[in-house]
């Protein structure tokens, strides 16, 4: 590898933005480009995106990053992606069969309910580590086949491909020469056995997904293929890492150090802790693959929350704050909760398309509880922000059941973490330090680190020099004791919602 080829470009394809980040030999961000992505909700509970626009936006930002740093400096590409979102496409043309079904989409709730009614839930959890929920990819793949002419037939012969976003982007970057996904993304489909680390025949049969339609599973760090035939992107660039965005963020926080639990605050949130085994006995949480670094398969214990930043966005829209500029909105979200001492007894449970971990109730719908005449916009905004911290605390409470789980610090990232009030409230609620990475490109950085590991044959410990600094919010333990009463009241409000 030429020393002049020092740049890794990481494509971070998220729910609301496609971002390309160029990182140099020291792991520093030297260029970043993003393009907004639209979300469609054609029916209640349905959430989808244009699969074609996901590709167009992704290729555009990668091309801009390459043009900025110069192709002669680009050593490799890496991909981090929104997880569980599913794309189906025709193998012959590479054209999607339908919109991409978002991870937030709950259109398969009835199918998942039937699986639970039939008693399949415990076995699915034992094999895949995942509870039965519309969040995961398998039921979405089944829906696509059921709603595509000759869908099952074409999938059985391999004429229809089904994949998570990483495999869809890789297919397009390589013009169909590579049809792969990584272990972390495969583990989110509900079709991979944690115990064999391969597509599971029983799960494929249960969900009606032919193996011929699925990608090859590979380590997160390693060669996936080479670019070919993409406008403004040179042929021959190696794709050296693929991984789900939440997993990539955990890797970039601390390379999987024990006791460092990660929470990504975005549209929704992922709370993930590295664990040593594939034990699946915490029913409220998912056991998953955190990553495969090319040498070792690392497991993760995870809770997924559909509406965290999304809850604040909904409340901002409902109270008129969304009319402000982004800078003005950020200022208001930081100052409004400080301007009042409490929410005046208001609790907002943002089950806008159902509840995720640890409740797993896709039929639940949102509630604003405890309204009184004195409640103003500041109280409602504070209630929305508090709801993020309570949901994350609920997941961590469930994690404590897992043998060997420890919490030394909560490592956080994502847009909402820029809100200092929110971070301090989270630290005080949990009673442990909250360590914020102010690197906006943390998921991209994690993917780039995995690519660098494979490119230069590094050990995981050798990557430590590239890790970003963190800002620490230390807990006020006196306030921690007081907040336990509010957290209990929150849980009682959730219980009301589920009656």
Phi, psi and omega in degrees: 000124179296140180294339179287340179272082187251358187257132167248128178257118181258124175268114178254099184263100183260189182288320186250350180211146166256127185230137173246128185237125177262124181241135184272188186295341177264003181082012181273144177284122180250346176197148179209133179226142179221158175220132183292148178239136181273152176239135178248142176231078186293335177219164178302128179083350178269133177223124183214167178219156175289117179297324180293320179291330174302318180290313183300316179296318182295314180295324180297313184289326176296316179299320180294320179295317179298316181297326183288315184271341183093127186299332181294342181263352187276117180272325185192167172249156174220155182231128163240146191215154169300140188260163176068337175300138188240139173236138170244140180211160179277127183300322186290325186248341186073013181269138181293148179274345183191173172300158173291130179272115187292155173303333180282346189289135181243025182294342181262020182302318182295319178297316180294322177300319180294322176300318179292319179298327180280000177082017183278344187306307183300321181289319177301317180295320181294325182276313189259344184083359187246137173289157179288119181199150178297342179306319190279163196285329191301314182293329177292320176298318178299318179299317180300316180293321180292337185247021174239130178307126181058029186302308182296320181296314181292325178292323182296330179265005178079009180279342170248133175257142176235132182199165171281175189297327179299316181290326178294316179292319178299317178304314182289322179294330183253008182054042174084003180284335180236124176235089186219160166221171179260170183300323182296314179291320179299324181293344180269356185277339189075019178242351181258134175281129175293338188271333176252347184055041178212165175303134186263123183303321180294318180291321177300318180292319182296318181269351179073039181247115179291138178300328182298340182270354188256154181284166172283137181268131182226163175302151181294332181247115182154176183282125176256332182162183182236145178297147182199127170069024180259132180302130175068008175241119183299148173291153170091002177282129182282139170266111192251001176199144171217138183194149175297148189298320180294322178294318179297321179295318177300318180297318183287336178292312187201015177060022176089023180297141181297138177088350178265096180270139185249138171232119174264122180259112178219218173305311168241189180225146171242125174251121187223137177235133175290135178226162189272346185223169180267025179301135187240031190267005172264099192296331185278352185237164175264137165261134189215179171268122176288312175186167167238113187274016182096343179236318189228139173272120181252131182266162179221146172256128191218145168238133181251130181241119186291326191228099173239281173302326177298326178295318179292319178299319178297316181292322177297319178294318184287338180254010174087359182288338182292349176284346182282163172292165180300319180294317179294320179296315179300319179297315181295320181292336177276326186265327183299313181295333177286337187283351179231153183279339182199187175266007186058035176084008179274135172233133179248116175257105189274061179274063189288332170229027181113173179258137175266217181296146356267016187268318179052065179227092184289346180271349178294149176229159191297159181212136166252114188245139174093021179296139173221173187297331184277355184289127179242181182302320182299322179293321181292318178296318178297320179298322179294317179292318177300325182299329177297312184293323180292320181295320179292321177296324177300318181293316181295324175301318178293325180297330184297344178287333184290128179302132177087355179291134174225150177233103176265326179200149173262114180270124189236152177205170179109161185309309182298341181289349176292345179279104184298323179300316181298316182294320179293321178297320179296317179297316181292322180295315183279335183073027177218160179299141170251121184249112187262130168272123178270011173279111183294339187257037188296318178297317177298320180297319178299316178296320180294323177297318178294324177293318180297322178302314181289319182298317189248012175054049181268158169275162179299320181295331178290345179279350186301329181296342182266356186289145181281161174284160179235150171262130186257131172252111183273142184284145169269107189289334175292318177291325177307315180297319181292323185289344179296329177293318179293320179297320177297320178295323175301312182297326176292326176293318176299320179297323177298320182297329188263005179286000000 
